[in-house]
Amino acid sequence: MNVKYSKKPLGLIASMFLAILFTFSSNAVFAKSYEVAYLSASSANTWLGASVKEMQAVADNNDINITEFDAQFDPAKQTSQLQDAIASGKYQGIVVCAIYGVGLIPDIEDAIAAGIEIVVLNQIVGPDLTTSDPQVDGIAASVLASPYRSGQRHGELTVQACEGDDNCEVVFIYGIKGIPLDDAIRQGFDDVISQHPSIKVVAEGEGKYLGPDGGIAATQDIL
């Protein structure tokens, strides 16, 4: 199965890809329940925290046990967690929210070769950050919007907000400035607003992906 989903409400996302994970039963027909490892980029991230609650609610009703691994935004730690999950032989499936997707590709390929179903959540696993299509053969599903496309949407909303303003000064708040994810978001944003000379980015900040408080504090500092 190779299914792509993108921008959806959290509950629907959780239902969709856990329905896909339930196909693990084809690989474990004699098991009473199915074991899934969830590799989170950071359990402290509020969006991912909300996502895992929805996943757990669906899993509880479908004989799926989810074990969460918190990488705390550390790519090396996440790589080790993925390798440990594969080596354990415990899991029929792995949900990956990658910190550095390109670096996980060899181990994801090993997992697929071992018969483990892989679902990619929220972050690209591959070098092309302009597409939400899976970039590794054998991935069961990709549940995300490409960072570049998200940046374009940010730009489109900015254009709407600046309509009628001949000198629209904008603050751009990164998650973490300088990482590939944020670079792709910014590129999509810039590609849209560059067509509107009246819009100018006059300041930048960082929210650190740890919830709204970081973005609010960064904005307050700028103002």
PLY file of the C-alpha trace (Angstrom):
ply
format ascii 1.0
element vertex 223
property float x
property float y
property float z
element edge 222
property int vertex1
property int vertex2
end_header
0.00 0.00 0.00
1.28 3.47 -0.87
-1.08 6.20 0.25
-0.48 9.95 0.52
-2.48 12.26 2.75
-1.84 15.91 3.46
-3.62 18.80 5.18
-6.34 17.31 7.42
-7.70 17.87 10.96
-5.72 16.02 13.61
-8.45 13.52 14.45
-8.95 12.61 10.81
-5.21 12.29 10.25
-4.91 9.96 13.22
-7.86 7.87 12.08
-6.53 7.60 8.54
-3.03 6.50 9.25
-3.96 4.24 12.13
-6.40 2.58 9.76
-3.39 2.01 7.54
-1.39 0.74 10.50
-4.17 -1.73 11.19
-3.14 -3.46 7.96
-0.20 -4.71 10.02
-2.57 -7.52 10.92
-1.76 -9.04 7.54
1.80 -9.46 8.81
0.76 -10.71 12.25
-2.38 -12.73 11.68
-1.97 -14.72 14.86
-1.34 -11.76 17.15
-4.06 -10.48 19.43
-2.66 -6.97 19.21
-0.21 -5.05 17.06
2.86 -3.21 18.25
3.68 0.17 16.73
6.68 2.36 17.56
6.05 6.09 17.27
9.30 8.03 16.80
8.50 11.61 17.75
10.82 14.46 16.87
9.92 15.95 20.25
7.22 14.99 22.71
7.32 18.58 23.95
6.03 19.87 20.61
2.38 20.79 21.11
1.20 19.75 17.62
2.83 16.35 17.95
1.47 16.03 21.46
-2.06 16.58 20.18
-1.43 14.13 17.33
-0.29 11.31 19.59
-3.38 11.73 21.79
-5.56 11.20 18.73
-3.45 8.23 17.64
-3.76 6.67 21.06
-7.53 7.12 21.12
-7.87 5.26 17.83
-5.29 2.64 18.80
-7.14 1.85 22.02
-10.15 0.78 19.97
-8.20 -1.30 17.45
-5.91 -3.58 19.45
-2.86 -1.47 18.63
-0.21 -0.75 21.26
1.79 2.42 20.62
5.20 2.96 22.22
6.44 6.54 21.93
10.13 7.42 21.59
11.06 11.05 22.28
14.09 12.23 20.29
14.04 15.72 21.86
15.01 17.28 18.51
18.27 15.28 18.50
18.84 13.59 15.09
21.47 11.18 16.45
19.16 10.10 19.24
16.32 9.49 16.79
18.57 7.41 14.54
19.54 5.26 17.52
15.89 4.89 18.53
14.93 3.76 15.04
17.76 1.23 14.93
16.76 -0.10 18.36
13.11 -0.42 17.32
14.09 -2.40 14.23
16.56 -4.63 16.09
14.04 -5.43 18.82
11.85 -7.40 16.41
8.89 -6.24 18.49
7.12 -3.88 16.12
4.92 -4.57 13.11
4.93 -0.87 12.27
6.81 2.36 12.89
5.44 5.90 12.63
8.28 8.36 12.01
8.20 12.10 12.58
11.70 12.80 11.33
14.09 15.47 12.56
16.52 14.94 9.67
14.72 12.82 7.14
17.59 12.19 4.73
19.68 10.72 7.53
16.96 8.19 8.42
16.62 6.75 4.92
19.11 3.83 5.27
17.47 2.60 8.47
13.96 3.08 7.09
14.96 0.98 4.08
16.26 -1.68 6.49
12.95 -1.61 8.36
10.95 -2.04 5.16
13.23 -4.88 4.07
12.53 -6.54 7.43
8.78 -6.40 6.76
7.99 -3.47 9.06
5.36 -1.04 7.78
6.54 2.59 7.83
4.29 5.64 8.04
5.86 9.09 7.70
4.20 11.81 9.79
4.52 15.58 9.41
8.13 15.73 8.15
9.68 14.74 4.83
11.91 11.68 4.62
13.97 12.56 1.56
15.86 15.44 -0.04
12.95 17.13 -1.85
11.04 19.40 0.54
8.66 20.65 -2.16
6.57 17.46 -2.39
4.54 15.35 0.03
4.99 12.24 -2.12
6.93 9.41 -0.43
10.59 9.44 -1.48
11.52 5.99 -0.20
10.16 2.93 -1.99
7.91 0.84 0.21
6.65 3.53 2.60
3.05 2.67 3.47
1.79 6.22 3.87
2.91 9.83 4.08
0.75 12.06 6.29
2.00 15.61 5.81
2.14 18.76 3.74
5.46 19.66 2.15
7.31 22.47 3.96
7.65 24.46 0.75
3.90 24.29 0.16
3.26 25.31 3.77
5.48 28.33 3.19
3.50 29.22 0.09
0.30 29.10 2.13
1.87 31.40 4.72
2.75 33.77 1.90
-0.74 33.63 0.44
-2.25 34.47 3.83
0.21 37.34 4.19
-0.84 38.72 0.82
-4.47 38.60 1.94
-3.66 40.32 5.23
-1.67 43.06 3.46
-4.31 43.77 0.83
-4.75 47.54 0.44
-1.57 48.38 2.37
1.10 50.01 0.19
3.80 49.51 2.83
3.07 46.25 4.63
5.84 45.44 7.11
5.90 41.81 8.19
7.65 39.82 10.93
8.60 36.24 10.02
8.76 33.79 12.92
10.80 30.67 12.22
10.47 27.44 14.14
14.25 26.95 14.19
16.13 29.16 11.77
18.67 27.42 9.57
17.29 23.87 9.55
16.16 22.44 6.18
12.49 22.41 7.22
12.44 26.11 8.02
14.56 27.00 5.01
11.98 25.32 2.75
9.09 27.07 4.49
10.82 30.42 4.11
11.56 29.77 0.44
7.91 29.03 -0.26
6.91 32.17 1.63
9.45 34.34 -0.18
8.44 32.99 -3.59
4.90 34.24 -2.99
5.55 37.62 -1.38
8.31 38.49 -3.87
5.52 39.10 -6.36
4.17 41.86 -4.11
6.69 44.73 -3.71
4.57 46.40 -1.04
5.27 43.51 1.38
8.58 43.63 3.25
9.94 41.34 5.97
11.41 43.77 8.49
12.28 41.38 11.35
12.67 37.69 12.17
12.30 35.56 15.29
12.23 31.91 16.41
9.52 30.00 18.25
11.61 26.79 18.70
8.62 24.48 17.96
7.76 24.11 21.62
4.30 25.68 21.56
2.74 29.10 21.07
4.56 30.71 24.00
7.87 30.70 22.13
6.42 32.45 19.13
4.56 34.94 21.30
7.71 35.76 23.26
9.74 36.21 20.06
7.09 38.53 18.65
6.93 40.55 21.86
10.72 40.96 21.84
10.60 42.29 18.29
7.75 44.67 19.00
0 1
1 2
2 3
3 4
4 5
5 6
6 7
7 8
8 9
9 10
10 11
11 12
12 13
13 14
14 15
15 16
16 17
17 18
18 19
19 20
20 21
21 22
22 23
23 24
24 25
25 26
26 27
27 28
28 29
29 30
30 31
31 32
32 33
33 34
34 35
35 36
36 37
37 38
38 39
39 40
40 41
41 42
42 43
43 44
44 45
45 46
46 47
47 48
48 49
49 50
50 51
51 52
52 53
53 54
54 55
55 56
56 57
57 58
58 59
59 60
60 61
61 62
62 63
63 64
64 65
65 66
66 67
67 68
68 69
69 70
70 71
71 72
72 73
73 74
74 75
75 76
76 77
77 78
78 79
79 80
80 81
81 82
82 83
83 84
84 85
85 86
86 87
87 88
88 89
89 90
90 91
91 92
92 93
93 94
94 95
95 96
96 97
97 98
98 99
99 100
100 101
101 102
102 103
103 104
104 105
105 106
106 107
107 108
108 109
109 110
110 111
111 112
112 113
113 114
114 115
115 116
116 117
117 118
118 119
119 120
120 121
121 122
122 123
123 124
124 125
125 126
126 127
127 128
128 129
129 130
130 131
131 132
132 133
133 134
134 135
135 136
136 137
137 138
138 139
139 140
140 141
141 142
142 143
143 144
144 145
145 146
146 147
147 148
148 149
149 150
150 151
151 152
152 153
153 154
154 155
155 156
156 157
157 158
158 159
159 160
160 161
161 162
162 163
163 164
164 165
165 166
166 167
167 168
168 169
169 170
170 171
171 172
172 173
173 174
174 175
175 176
176 177
177 178
178 179
179 180
180 181
181 182
182 183
183 184
184 185
185 186
186 187
187 188
188 189
189 190
190 191
191 192
192 193
193 194
194 195
195 196
196 197
197 198
198 199
199 200
200 201
201 202
202 203
203 204
204 205
205 206
206 207
207 208
208 209
209 210
210 211
211 212
212 213
213 214
214 215
215 216
216 217
217 218
218 219
219 220
220 221
221 222
